[in-house]
């Protein structure tokens, strides 16, 4: 499945939140909530002695991806375009791959 195919399938369950502003607010808040749930699972594993539950993390990462796909659609952006833009940005920032030195002294 391509990212654009995923986005189209995700939109089947997106519902109608009204206008652009409400859709943007809904997706931004949902994305933040799901990212928080992801962070909570990692925090509990690293600091509270819980086992790292990979199945739950996979579910939460899927929920994050769903909100990203729906928000991108609201912005008229194919998900593959968002992904490509990110990879291009990272290639410019780290042309030889990640380095701590380039991270500390970025020109962007």
Backbone as a chain_set.jsonl record, in Angstrom:
{"seq": "XXXXXXXXXXXXXXXXXXXXXXXXXXXXXXXXXXXXXXXXXXXXXXXXXXXXXXXXXXXXXXXXXXXXXXXXXXXXXXXXXXXXXXXXXXXXXXXXXXXXXXXXXXXX", "coords": {"N": [[0.853, -1.176, 0.0], [0.562, 2.194, -0.839], [1.463, 5.43, 0.538], [-0.394, 7.351, -0.267], [-2.551, 5.732, -0.976], [-3.14, 4.692, 1.548], [-3.939, 7.084, 2.773], [-6.317, 7.683, 1.383], [-7.894, 5.506, 2.157], [-7.967, 5.948, 4.92], [-9.472, 8.269, 5.003], [-12.037, 7.377, 4.65], [-13.052, 6.945, 7.125], [-13.018, 9.362, 8.351], [-15.07, 11.211, 8.765], [-17.246, 14.137, 8.952], [-16.351, 17.251, 9.91], [-17.249, 19.746, 9.683], [-16.341, 22.953, 8.716], [-13.17, 24.077, 7.267], [-11.53, 25.167, 9.344], [-12.528, 23.885, 11.671], [-12.005, 21.222, 11.045], [-9.229, 21.29, 10.883], [-8.626, 21.986, 13.536], [-9.725, 19.759, 14.893], [-8.108, 17.658, 13.884], [-5.522, 18.478, 14.621], [-5.702, 18.543, 17.429], [-6.364, 15.864, 17.884], [-4.09, 14.571, 16.851], [-2.158, 15.502, 18.621], [-3.131, 14.354, 20.994], [-2.898, 11.571, 20.453], [-0.139, 11.376, 20.011], [0.671, 11.996, 22.573], [-0.32, 9.766, 23.96], [1.344, 7.823, 22.877], [3.845, 8.716, 23.811], [3.394, 8.384, 26.535], [3.294, 5.588, 26.836], [5.954, 4.934, 26.257], [7.26, 6.374, 28.283], [6.3, 5.046, 30.594], [7.471, 2.562, 30.195], [10.203, 3.176, 30.276], [10.606, 4.56, 32.689], [8.881, 3.668, 34.695], [9.016, 0.999, 34.997], [7.42, -0.677, 33.448], [6.681, -3.187, 30.956], [7.703, -2.734, 27.593], [5.207, -2.283, 25.454], [4.83, -3.338, 22.457], [2.728, -3.882, 20.69], [0.685, -2.148, 21.557], [2.024, 0.242, 21.092], [2.245, 0.121, 18.315], [-0.446, 0.386, 17.622], [-0.965, 2.984, 18.603], [0.841, 4.476, 17.05], [-0.304, 4.026, 14.566], [-2.687, 5.438, 14.954], [-1.656, 8.032, 15.175], [-0.652, 8.312, 12.575], [-3.066, 8.206, 11.151], [-4.343, 10.627, 11.905], [-2.464, 12.442, 10.856], [-2.717, 11.861, 8.133], [-5.396, 12.636, 7.63], [-5.323, 15.344, 8.346], [-3.467, 16.269, 6.458], [-4.949, 15.855, 4.131], [-7.0, 17.74, 4.54], [-5.543, 19.992, 4.11], [-5.146, 19.824, 1.465], [-3.026, 18.18, 0.646], [-1.328, 15.497, -0.671], [-0.389, 12.57, 1.08], [1.993, 11.305, 0.37], [3.359, 13.435, -0.765], [3.849, 15.023, 1.472], [5.544, 13.299, 2.879], [7.688, 13.059, 1.044], [8.568, 15.729, 0.939], [9.554, 16.001, 3.549], [11.671, 14.115, 3.557], [13.316, 15.239, 1.581], [13.985, 17.667, 2.842], [15.434, 16.67, 5.047], [17.544, 15.47, 3.684], [18.828, 17.697, 2.627], [19.586, 18.943, 4.99], [21.189, 17.029, 6.245], [23.313, 15.903, 4.353], [25.157, 13.806, 4.212], [24.058, 11.935, 5.813], [22.831, 11.616, 9.207], [24.49, 13.682, 11.592], [25.984, 14.565, 14.657], [27.422, 16.92, 14.831], [26.514, 18.497, 12.601], [23.912, 18.734, 13.41], [24.109, 20.336, 15.666], [25.08, 22.676, 14.535], [23.362, 23.977, 12.557], [22.379, 25.603, 9.55], [19.901, 26.292, 8.716]], "CA": [[0.0, 0.0, 0.0], [1.293, 3.461, -0.839], [0.957, 6.398, 1.51], [-1.613, 7.97, -0.798], [-3.635, 4.754, -0.834], [-3.501, 4.709, 2.964], [-4.672, 8.318, 3.051], [-7.679, 7.548, 0.858], [-8.617, 4.561, 3.012], [-8.189, 6.603, 6.209], [-10.523, 9.278, 4.847], [-13.342, 6.723, 4.723], [-13.518, 6.983, 8.518], [-12.707, 10.686, 8.9], [-16.268, 11.96, 9.145], [-17.347, 15.533, 8.554], [-16.213, 18.093, 11.099], [-17.682, 21.092, 9.34], [-15.478, 23.73, 7.832], [-11.722, 23.849, 7.303], [-10.976, 25.473, 10.669], [-12.911, 22.845, 12.624], [-11.273, 20.01, 10.675], [-7.842, 21.506, 11.289], [-8.587, 21.92, 14.996], [-9.986, 18.369, 15.262], [-6.956, 16.807, 13.57], [-4.367, 18.905, 15.419], [-5.919, 18.067, 18.799], [-6.284, 14.402, 17.86], [-2.687, 14.219, 16.665], [-1.491, 15.762, 19.896], [-3.574, 13.343, 21.951], [-2.315, 10.263, 20.124], [1.301, 11.47, 20.279], [0.791, 11.915, 24.024], [-0.503, 8.368, 24.371], [2.577, 7.146, 22.479], [4.878, 9.119, 24.774], [3.06, 7.793, 27.839], [3.723, 4.185, 26.82], [7.418, 4.915, 26.337], [7.612, 6.846, 29.632], [6.044, 3.981, 31.565], [8.46, 1.503, 29.998], [11.547, 3.614, 30.647], [10.73, 5.135, 34.022], [7.987, 3.066, 35.687], [9.239, -0.432, 35.064], [6.488, -1.464, 32.633], [7.205, -3.751, 29.722], [7.391, -1.955, 26.396], [4.149, -2.995, 24.738], [4.972, -3.001, 21.03], [1.415, -3.913, 20.041], [0.011, -0.887, 21.87], [2.733, 1.303, 20.378], [1.85, 0.03, 16.91], [-1.787, 0.959, 17.549], [-0.874, 4.438, 18.773], [1.491, 5.023, 15.86], [-1.327, 4.023, 13.526], [-3.598, 6.551, 15.214], [-0.922, 9.247, 14.794], [-0.63, 8.352, 11.111], [-4.428, 8.518, 10.69], [-4.565, 12.07, 12.055], [-1.604, 13.124, 9.886], [-3.317, 11.681, 6.808], [-6.621, 13.436, 7.534], [-4.933, 16.745, 8.337], [-2.855, 16.548, 5.161], [-6.043, 15.971, 3.166], [-7.666, 19.029, 4.761], [-4.64, 20.992, 3.538], [-4.986, 19.454, 0.051], [-1.689, 17.63, 0.471], [-1.202, 14.041, -0.661], [0.517, 12.123, 2.13], [3.303, 11.043, -0.231], [4.016, 14.73, -0.939], [4.329, 15.398, 2.801], [6.68, 12.431, 3.169], [8.79, 13.439, 0.14], [9.069, 17.031, 1.391], [10.338, 15.764, 4.75], [12.918, 13.434, 3.179], [14.146, 16.222, 0.881], [14.492, 18.583, 3.87], [16.463, 15.979, 5.814], [18.704, 15.262, 2.811], [19.548, 18.97, 2.572], [20.135, 19.212, 6.318], [22.203, 16.026, 6.551], [23.582, 15.271, 3.058], [25.929, 12.577, 4.388], [23.412, 11.21, 6.9], [22.813, 12.379, 10.457], [25.708, 13.871, 12.376], [25.771, 15.439, 15.816], [28.017, 18.223, 14.516], [25.594, 19.254, 11.741], [22.72, 19.004, 14.208], [24.397, 21.468, 16.545], [25.434, 23.878, 13.767], [22.514, 24.036, 11.363], [22.241, 26.942, 8.97], [18.474, 26.542, 8.436]], "C": [[0.898, 1.238, 0.0], [0.722, 4.376, 0.241], [-0.32, 7.067, 1.016], [-2.801, 7.011, -0.736], [-4.093, 4.693, 0.621], [-4.356, 5.931, 3.27], [-6.116, 8.21, 2.567], [-8.51, 6.584, 1.71], [-8.914, 5.171, 4.383], [-9.347, 7.588, 6.127], [-11.921, 8.674, 4.899], [-13.93, 6.8, 6.128], [-13.314, 8.354, 9.158], [-13.938, 11.444, 9.369], [-16.206, 13.397, 8.664], [-17.336, 16.394, 9.809], [-16.608, 19.538, 10.817], [-16.696, 21.749, 8.404], [-13.997, 23.399, 8.038], [-11.155, 24.062, 8.706], [-11.296, 24.392, 11.688], [-12.18, 21.539, 12.314], [-9.817, 20.128, 11.103], [-7.7, 21.397, 12.806], [-8.761, 20.474, 15.465], [-8.743, 17.51, 15.044], [-5.726, 17.194, 14.383], [-4.5, 18.411, 16.861], [-5.819, 16.55, 18.873], [-4.85, 13.923, 17.716], [-1.911, 14.406, 17.959], [-1.865, 14.71, 20.939], [-2.938, 11.992, 21.7], [-0.804, 10.259, 20.33], [1.553, 11.392, 21.78], [0.627, 10.5, 24.531], [0.736, 7.546, 24.026], [3.682, 7.447, 23.476], [4.639, 8.484, 26.141], [3.494, 6.331, 27.908], [5.234, 4.075, 26.95], [7.869, 5.333, 27.728], [7.434, 5.733, 30.658], [7.058, 2.854, 31.438], [9.838, 1.93, 30.518], [11.683, 4.047, 32.102], [9.867, 4.471, 35.096], [8.105, 1.555, 35.754], [8.249, -1.291, 34.297], [7.242, -2.105, 31.475], [6.816, -2.849, 28.566], [6.41, -2.765, 25.556], [4.151, -2.568, 23.272], [3.636, -3.014, 20.298], [0.644, -2.625, 20.312], [0.684, 0.275, 21.154], [2.371, 1.303, 18.891], [0.471, 0.644, 16.704], [-1.726, 2.477, 17.637], [-0.197, 5.1, 17.58], [0.534, 5.044, 14.675], [-2.313, 5.162, 13.703], [-2.951, 7.888, 14.87], [-0.943, 9.4, 13.271], [-1.998, 8.722, 10.551], [-4.677, 10.021, 10.773], [-3.697, 12.871, 11.086], [-2.217, 13.037, 8.497], [-4.551, 12.56, 6.629], [-6.291, 14.924, 7.52], [-4.314, 17.126, 6.994], [-3.932, 16.703, 4.09], [-6.759, 17.312, 3.313], [-6.847, 20.17, 4.158], [-4.389, 20.763, 2.053], [-3.577, 18.957, -0.268], [-1.757, 16.107, 0.43], [-0.144, 13.633, 0.368], [1.912, 11.826, 1.575], [4.065, 12.343, -0.47], [4.59, 15.227, 0.395], [5.586, 14.593, 3.134], [7.893, 12.818, 2.322], [9.41, 14.762, 0.585], [9.956, 16.873, 2.624], [11.679, 15.119, 4.426], [13.854, 14.395, 2.465], [14.769, 17.208, 1.864], [15.628, 17.932, 4.647], [17.721, 15.732, 4.984], [19.519, 16.545, 2.673], [20.26, 19.237, 3.901], [21.299, 18.291, 6.646], [22.575, 15.271, 5.27], [24.377, 13.965, 3.153], [25.301, 11.667, 5.438], [23.549, 12.017, 8.186], [24.204, 12.504, 11.05], [25.388, 14.831, 13.519], [26.296, 16.845, 15.521], [27.071, 19.066, 13.667], [24.312, 19.588, 12.503], [22.93, 20.227, 15.098], [24.623, 22.769, 15.777], [24.674, 23.922, 12.446], [22.431, 25.466, 10.862], [20.789, 27.274, 8.672], [17.823, 27.248, 9.595]], "O": [[1.872, 1.312, 0.75], [-0.354, 4.128, 0.784], [-1.23, 7.321, 1.804], [-3.927, 7.432, -0.472], [-5.292, 4.647, 0.897], [-5.377, 5.825, 3.949], [-7.037, 8.61, 3.279], [-9.692, 6.826, 1.951], [-9.984, 4.942, 4.946], [-10.116, 7.725, 7.078], [-12.89, 9.385, 5.164], [-15.146, 6.732, 6.307], [-13.425, 8.491, 10.376], [-13.843, 12.25, 10.295], [-15.23, 13.817, 8.043], [-18.213, 16.273, 10.665], [-16.334, 20.436, 11.613], [-16.271, 21.155, 7.413], [-13.633, 22.563, 8.864], [-10.389, 23.235, 9.2], [-10.435, 24.018, 12.485], [-11.779, 20.826, 13.234], [-9.24, 19.175, 11.627], [-6.754, 20.783, 13.3], [-8.026, 20.013, 16.338], [-8.366, 16.727, 15.915], [-4.963, 16.32, 14.794], [-3.534, 17.921, 17.446], [-5.251, 16.01, 19.822], [-4.439, 12.975, 18.384], [-1.103, 13.558, 18.339], [-1.005, 14.233, 21.68], [-2.486, 11.335, 22.638], [-0.242, 9.257, 20.774], [2.536, 10.791, 22.215], [1.351, 10.072, 25.43], [1.134, 6.67, 24.794], [4.376, 6.54, 23.935], [5.587, 8.094, 26.822], [4.008, 5.886, 28.935], [5.737, 3.216, 27.675], [8.767, 4.713, 28.298], [8.31, 5.504, 31.493], [7.461, 2.256, 32.436], [10.551, 1.133, 31.128], [12.757, 3.918, 32.689], [10.095, 4.688, 36.286], [7.368, 0.905, 36.495], [8.23, -2.51, 34.469], [8.301, -1.63, 31.066], [5.731, -2.269, 28.557], [6.761, -3.814, 25.016], [3.545, -1.562, 22.904], [3.436, -2.227, 19.372], [0.022, -2.07, 19.406], [0.014, 1.184, 20.665], [2.209, 2.363, 18.286], [0.245, 1.346, 15.718], [-2.357, 3.177, 16.845], [-0.618, 6.173, 17.146], [0.558, 5.975, 13.871], [-2.732, 5.785, 12.727], [-3.611, 8.779, 14.335], [-1.216, 10.48, 12.749], [-2.085, 9.472, 9.579], [-5.168, 10.622, 9.818], [-4.152, 13.88, 10.549], [-2.238, 14.025, 7.763], [-4.725, 13.166, 5.572], [-6.901, 15.687, 6.772], [-4.61, 18.192, 6.455], [-3.837, 17.586, 3.237], [-7.089, 17.95, 2.314], [-7.4, 21.19, 3.748], [-3.536, 21.415, 1.45], [-3.014, 19.275, -1.315], [-2.198, 15.486, 1.397], [0.885, 14.296, 0.498], [2.909, 12.076, 2.252], [5.293, 12.357, -0.388], [5.688, 15.783, 0.434], [6.575, 15.147, 3.615], [9.008, 12.894, 2.838], [10.633, 14.903, 0.605], [10.99, 17.531, 2.735], [12.71, 15.528, 4.96], [15.06, 14.376, 2.711], [15.945, 17.55, 1.74], [16.662, 18.556, 4.883], [18.833, 15.778, 5.509], [20.748, 16.501, 2.609], [21.4, 19.702, 3.922], [22.282, 18.717, 7.253], [22.191, 14.112, 5.114], [24.278, 13.114, 2.27], [25.944, 10.727, 5.905], [24.301, 12.99, 8.237], [24.995, 11.561, 11.018], [24.62, 15.78, 13.359], [25.686, 17.838, 15.916], [26.846, 20.235, 13.979], [23.697, 20.625, 12.254], [22.029, 21.05, 15.258], [24.382, 23.851, 16.312], [25.266, 23.905, 11.367], [22.415, 26.416, 11.645], [20.472, 28.431, 8.4], [16.629, 27.543, 9.547]]}, "num_chains": 1, "name": "protein.A"}
